[in-house]
Amino acid sequence: MKTIKTNRKHQVLITGASTGIGYASAIYLDKIGYRVFAGVRTESDAQKLKENGSENLNPVLLDVCNPESINTTCDLISKQLGSDTFSLVNNAGLSLNGPLEILPMDDIRKLLNVNVLGLLSVIQKYLPLIRKNKGRLVNISSGHGLLAIPDKSVYAASKFAVQAISDSLRVELKPFEVSVSNVIVGKVNTSVLGKIENDRRKMLEGANPEVVREYTQLIEYFDKEVKNIPGIEALEVAKIIGDALNNRKPKAQYLIGPGAKKMKVLAGFPRKMRDKMLFNAIYKNKKCNNSAEM
């Protein structure tokens, strides 16, 4: 995709801009002419953005799970806005993978708090600013928001929620000429991927060994599957976000990356066929009970 150029005055808040997609998007949107408010968790992350951006790139401390943080940041931003368009990119999110039986409940609550409740809290707080100047709302999702597969039950639940929120708000906000886009992303080659892999390894090491052994085949399959999926660069996603914010007719849904596109295709298969395909791929040496309803 070609780099977008914009001469219009746009302002945007990006949550989760410390690393990965959020960081790349903050730098890219700043480069093409946006005034960017980049939500970060630490002063060191803010400093890194300042060093690599222009004077129009403004890091702000934002914890999407902390109402006080959301309110403080919103007050700060609203005081700096004029009559220019203001949009929101919801990028902040966590990943949690593994068989449900071994996932710590505290980690499940944390993920749902960030990926769903945090997203809803930020949208709700900023909607008056978005409506006022007919801004746009862009939610970052995943192929797991199109198709829930084994090993990803909790993460998929959160991304299905993001898809549902986007679908609902797209019509709810149409009278105000506020567009809502869902950007569905596959595997991205960033440091975040390494953190996800490390967190998964630590979780497995801390789980009951006997239970982990029961799921060995499934765990090994998805560890291998993730490594084999081609990744994309965060800048590619940033450019898609730029299109969703700047295109005269933004899409309701953007797919980017082989992984996301594969999930879209699989989601279109009949359920029983899809379940059988997944089962046979994971458990090659086991027979599926065809009499069971899958």
C-alpha positions as CSV (number, residue, x, y, z in Angstrom):
1,M,0.0,0.0,0.0
2,K,1.3,3.5,-0.9
3,T,1.9,6.0,1.8
4,I,-1.1,8.3,2.4
5,K,-0.6,12.1,2.3
6,T,-3.1,14.3,4.1
7,N,-3.3,18.1,4.2
8,R,-6.4,18.1,6.4
9,K,-6.0,18.7,10.1
10,H,-6.6,15.5,11.9
11,Q,-6.1,14.5,15.5
12,V,-6.1,11.0,16.8
13,L,-5.6,9.1,20.1
14,I,-3.9,5.7,19.8
15,T,-4.1,3.4,22.9
16,G,-1.3,0.9,23.5
17,A,1.3,2.9,21.6
18,S,4.4,1.8,23.6
19,T,5.3,-1.0,21.3
20,G,4.3,-3.0,18.2
21,I,1.4,-1.8,16.1
22,G,0.6,1.1,18.3
23,Y,4.1,2.5,18.3
24,A,4.4,2.1,14.5
25,S,1.0,3.7,14.0
26,A,1.9,6.7,16.1
27,I,5.1,7.3,14.2
28,Y,3.4,6.7,10.8
29,L,0.4,8.9,11.4
30,D,2.7,11.7,12.8
31,K,4.7,11.4,9.6
32,I,1.7,11.8,7.3
33,G,0.4,14.9,9.0
34,Y,-1.8,13.8,12.0
35,R,-1.5,15.3,15.4
36,V,-1.1,12.2,17.4
37,F,-1.8,11.5,21.1
38,A,0.0,8.3,21.8
39,G,-1.2,6.4,24.9
40,V,1.7,4.8,26.8
41,R,2.2,3.4,30.3
42,T,5.6,4.8,31.3
43,E,7.7,7.9,30.9
44,S,10.4,5.9,29.2
45,D,8.0,4.9,26.5
46,A,6.9,8.5,26.1
47,Q,10.4,9.6,25.8
48,K,11.1,7.1,23.0
49,L,8.2,8.4,21.0
50,K,9.3,12.0,21.5
51,E,12.8,11.2,20.2
52,N,11.4,9.6,17.0
53,G,8.5,11.8,16.2
54,S,7.8,15.5,15.4
55,E,6.3,18.1,17.7
56,N,2.9,16.9,16.6
57,L,3.4,13.5,18.4
58,N,2.2,13.9,21.9
59,P,2.7,10.9,24.3
60,V,0.1,10.7,27.1
61,L,0.1,8.4,30.1
62,L,-3.0,6.2,29.7
63,D,-4.0,3.0,31.5
64,V,-7.2,1.7,29.8
65,C,-8.2,-0.2,32.9
66,N,-7.9,2.8,35.2
67,P,-11.0,5.1,35.1
68,E,-9.0,7.9,36.7
69,S,-6.3,7.6,34.1
70,I,-8.8,7.6,31.2
71,N,-10.6,10.7,32.6
72,T,-7.3,12.6,33.3
73,T,-6.0,11.9,29.8
74,C,-9.4,12.8,28.2
75,D,-9.5,16.1,30.0
76,L,-5.9,16.9,28.9
77,I,-6.6,16.1,25.3
78,S,-10.0,17.9,25.1
79,K,-8.4,21.1,26.3
80,Q,-6.0,21.0,23.3
81,L,-8.6,20.2,20.6
82,G,-9.9,22.9,18.3
83,S,-12.5,22.3,15.6
84,D,-10.4,19.7,13.9
85,T,-11.4,16.1,13.4
86,F,-10.7,13.8,16.4
87,S,-10.5,10.0,16.0
88,L,-9.7,7.1,18.2
89,V,-7.7,3.9,17.5
90,N,-8.2,1.2,20.1
91,N,-5.0,-0.8,19.9
92,A,-4.2,-1.7,23.5
93,G,-4.6,-5.4,24.1
94,L,-3.2,-8.5,25.7
95,S,-2.8,-12.1,24.4
96,L,-3.4,-15.3,26.3
97,N,-3.1,-18.7,24.7
98,G,-3.4,-22.2,26.0
99,P,-6.0,-24.8,26.9
100,L,-8.6,-23.3,29.2
101,E,-7.9,-25.9,31.9
102,I,-4.5,-24.5,32.6
103,L,-5.1,-20.8,32.2
104,P,-4.8,-18.9,35.5
105,M,-8.1,-17.2,36.2
106,D,-6.3,-14.0,37.3
107,D,-4.8,-13.8,33.8
108,I,-8.2,-14.4,32.2
109,R,-9.7,-11.5,34.1
110,K,-6.8,-9.3,33.2
111,L,-7.1,-10.0,29.5
112,L,-10.8,-9.4,29.4
113,N,-10.4,-6.2,31.5
114,V,-7.9,-4.8,28.9
115,N,-9.3,-6.2,25.7
116,V,-13.0,-5.7,26.3
117,L,-13.8,-3.5,29.3
118,G,-10.9,-1.2,28.7
119,L,-11.8,-0.7,25.1
120,L,-15.4,0.0,26.0
121,S,-14.4,2.4,28.7
122,V,-12.2,4.4,26.4
123,I,-14.7,4.5,23.6
124,Q,-17.5,5.7,26.0
125,K,-15.3,8.5,27.4
126,Y,-14.2,9.8,24.0
127,L,-17.4,9.5,22.1
128,P,-18.5,13.1,22.7
129,L,-15.2,14.3,21.2
130,I,-15.5,11.9,18.3
131,R,-19.2,12.8,17.6
132,K,-18.5,16.6,17.9
133,N,-16.3,16.7,14.8
134,K,-17.4,13.6,13.0
135,G,-14.3,11.6,13.7
136,R,-13.6,8.0,13.2
137,L,-13.3,4.9,15.4
138,V,-10.9,2.1,14.5
139,N,-10.7,-1.0,16.6
140,I,-7.8,-3.4,16.2
141,S,-8.8,-7.1,16.2
142,S,-7.5,-10.4,15.1
143,G,-8.4,-13.4,13.0
144,H,-9.4,-15.0,16.2
145,G,-12.3,-12.6,16.3
146,L,-13.6,-14.4,13.2
147,L,-13.0,-18.0,14.2
148,A,-12.5,-19.5,17.6
149,I,-10.1,-22.4,17.6
150,P,-8.6,-24.6,20.3
151,D,-5.9,-23.1,22.5
152,K,-7.3,-19.6,22.0
153,S,-10.7,-19.7,23.8
154,V,-10.2,-16.7,26.1
155,Y,-8.3,-14.6,23.5
156,A,-10.9,-15.4,20.9
157,A,-13.7,-14.5,23.3
158,S,-12.2,-11.0,23.7
159,K,-11.7,-10.5,20.0
160,F,-15.2,-11.7,19.1
161,A,-16.4,-9.1,21.6
162,V,-14.3,-6.4,19.7
163,Q,-16.0,-7.5,16.5
164,A,-19.4,-7.3,18.1
165,I,-18.7,-3.9,19.5
166,S,-17.6,-2.6,16.1
167,D,-20.7,-4.1,14.3
168,S,-23.0,-2.5,16.9
169,L,-21.4,0.9,16.9
170,R,-21.1,1.1,13.2
171,V,-24.9,1.6,12.9
172,E,-25.3,3.3,16.3
173,L,-23.0,6.1,15.3
174,K,-24.0,6.4,11.7
175,P,-26.5,9.3,12.4
176,F,-23.5,11.3,13.6
177,E,-21.4,10.5,10.5
178,V,-18.9,8.6,12.6
179,S,-17.4,5.6,10.7
180,V,-16.3,2.5,12.6
181,S,-13.7,0.1,11.2
182,N,-12.4,-3.2,12.5
183,V,-8.8,-3.9,11.5
184,I,-8.2,-7.7,11.6
185,V,-4.5,-8.4,12.0
186,G,-2.6,-11.6,11.6
187,K,0.9,-12.4,13.0
188,V,3.0,-9.3,13.3
189,N,6.8,-9.3,13.5
190,T,7.5,-7.2,16.6
191,S,9.0,-7.7,20.1
192,V,5.5,-8.3,21.4
193,L,5.5,-11.7,19.7
194,G,8.5,-12.7,21.7
195,K,6.8,-11.6,24.9
196,I,3.8,-13.6,24.1
197,E,5.9,-16.7,23.5
198,N,7.8,-16.2,26.8
199,D,4.6,-15.7,28.7
200,R,3.2,-18.9,27.3
201,R,6.3,-20.8,28.2
202,K,6.2,-19.5,31.8
203,M,2.5,-20.3,32.1
204,L,3.1,-23.9,31.0
205,E,6.0,-24.3,33.4
206,G,3.9,-23.1,36.3
207,A,0.9,-25.3,35.5
208,N,0.1,-28.8,36.8
209,P,2.5,-31.1,34.8
210,E,0.0,-33.9,34.6
211,V,-2.6,-31.6,33.1
212,V,-0.1,-30.1,30.7
213,R,0.8,-33.7,29.5
214,E,-2.9,-34.3,28.7
215,Y,-2.8,-31.4,26.3
216,T,0.7,-31.9,24.9
217,Q,-0.4,-32.7,21.4
218,L,-2.6,-29.7,21.1
219,I,0.1,-27.4,22.7
220,E,2.8,-28.6,20.4
221,Y,0.7,-28.3,17.3
222,F,-0.2,-24.6,17.9
223,D,3.4,-23.8,18.9
224,K,4.5,-25.1,15.5
225,E,1.6,-23.6,13.7
226,V,2.4,-20.1,15.0
227,K,6.0,-20.3,14.0
228,N,5.1,-21.4,10.5
229,I,2.7,-18.6,9.7
230,P,4.4,-15.8,7.8
231,G,4.4,-12.5,9.8
232,I,3.9,-9.0,8.6
233,E,5.6,-5.8,9.6
234,A,3.9,-3.4,12.0
235,L,4.2,-0.5,9.5
236,E,1.9,-2.5,7.1
237,V,-0.8,-2.4,9.8
238,A,-0.1,1.3,10.5
239,K,-0.8,2.1,6.8
240,I,-4.1,0.2,6.9
241,I,-5.0,2.2,10.0
242,G,-4.1,5.4,8.1
243,D,-6.5,4.3,5.3
244,A,-9.3,3.7,7.8
245,L,-8.8,7.1,9.2
246,N,-8.3,9.1,6.0
247,N,-10.1,7.3,3.2
248,R,-13.3,9.0,2.0
249,K,-15.1,5.7,2.2
250,P,-13.4,3.6,4.9
251,K,-14.2,-0.1,5.0
252,A,-16.1,-1.7,7.8
253,Q,-13.5,-4.5,8.0
254,Y,-9.9,-4.6,6.9
255,L,-8.0,-7.9,6.7
256,I,-4.2,-7.9,6.8
257,G,-1.7,-10.7,6.9
258,P,-1.8,-14.4,5.8
259,G,-3.0,-15.6,9.2
260,A,-6.0,-13.3,9.3
261,K,-7.0,-14.1,5.8
262,K,-6.7,-17.9,6.5
263,M,-9.1,-17.5,9.5
264,K,-11.5,-15.6,7.3
265,V,-11.6,-18.5,4.8
266,L,-11.9,-21.2,7.5
267,A,-14.7,-19.3,9.2
268,G,-16.7,-19.7,6.0
269,F,-16.6,-23.5,6.1
270,P,-19.6,-25.5,7.5
271,R,-19.1,-25.9,11.2
272,K,-19.0,-29.7,11.3
273,M,-16.5,-29.8,8.4
274,R,-14.3,-27.2,10.1
275,D,-14.3,-28.9,13.4
276,K,-13.3,-32.2,11.8
277,M,-10.5,-30.5,9.9
278,L,-9.1,-28.9,13.0
279,F,-9.4,-32.1,15.0
280,N,-7.7,-34.2,12.3
281,A,-4.9,-31.6,12.0
282,I,-4.2,-31.5,15.7
283,Y,-4.7,-35.1,16.7
284,K,-3.3,-36.9,13.7
285,N,-3.1,-40.2,15.6
286,K,-6.5,-40.1,17.1
287,K,-9.9,-41.0,15.6
288,C,-12.7,-38.5,15.8
289,N,-16.0,-39.9,17.1
290,N,-18.2,-39.2,14.2
291,S,-21.3,-40.0,16.2
292,A,-20.6,-37.0,18.5
293,E,-22.0,-33.6,17.6
294,M,-19.1,-31.3,16.9
